C-alpha cells in the first residue's frame, strides 16, 4: 500500500470517528496493514464507516480483506490438477506401486 494513501484514509477515519491519533498509533496500524493494497484498505475503511459505531482495530479492518487460501494438490477438481500431476502421483505418491528392490 502507498503510505500517502494510507495516511489520507486513516486520518479521515480518525476524523470521522472523532478519534485522536498519535504517531505511535498511526505507525502500529501502518506496520500491520502496509501489505494490503490501496483498494483493499479503502474497502476496509468504507466497511468500517458503514458498519461500525466505534473506531476499528486492525483485526476488524482485516475482516474486510479477502484471504488467499493455498491451493491443495489433493484438490483433483481444481485448476492445480492435471494429467502430469496425476502421472507423478501414480509413480511416486504414497500409493505408488514400486518394484521390489
N, C-alpha and C positions, 0 to 999 in steps of 0.2 A: 504494500500500500504506500502511496505517496504521503509523506509527512505533512505537507501543507493541507492536503485533502482531509487527513485525519484531524488536524488542528481545527480546521473550519467546522467540520461536523461535530467534533467533541465539544468545542466551546459553544456551539449553537445548542447542543443538547443540554449543556450545563445551564445556559441561559433559560432555555425552555422549562426545565425542571426547577429553576431557582436554586441551583446548587453552586456553592463556592468551589473553586478549584485551585489547587496548589500545583506547583511544578512537579512535586514528587508524585502526586496522584496522576497527573497527566502522563508522566513517564511510566508509571506502572501500567496504565491502560495501553499506552503505545507499545511497550515491550510485549504485552500479552496479545495484542491484536495486529501487529505490524505485518504478519504473514498472510493475512487475508487481503482480498482485492478491494479496490476503492468501491466498486459496485456492491460487494458483499457487506462492507461496513455501512454504506449508505442505507442498504436494505435493513440492516440490524438497527440502525438509529431510527429509521422510519417506523419499523415494527414496535420499537420501544415507546415512541411517542404515541402511537396509535393504541397500544395495549396496556401500557404501564402507568401507574399513578405515582411511582417512585423512581428515582434515578437508578438506572440499571447497573448491575455489577457486570464484570467481564463474562462470567458464566451465562448470564441472561442474554447478553448480546450475542454470544456464540451459539445460542439456540436457534438463531435466525440464519446461521451459516450452514449450508449443506455439508454433510460429512461425506468424505470419499471412503467407500468401503473397498478393501482389497478384493480383487477377483480371485476366486479359488480355482485351482487347476482341476479339482474334482467336479466342478460345475460343467457337466457334459453338455448341457443345453445352452451354455453361454458362448460368447464370442471367443473365449480363450481356447476352446476345444477344437481340434482339427484332426485330420487323418494322421498327420505326422506325430502329434501328441499321443494319440491312441496307439500307434505303432511302437513308439518308445516305451509307453507304459506296459504294453504287452511283452516287450522284450526285457525291460529292466525293472519294472514295477514290483510291488510286493507280492503279486500273484503270478509273476512270470514263471514259466516252466523252463528250468535251466537243466542243461545236460549234466549228468553226474561227472565229477572231476576224477 
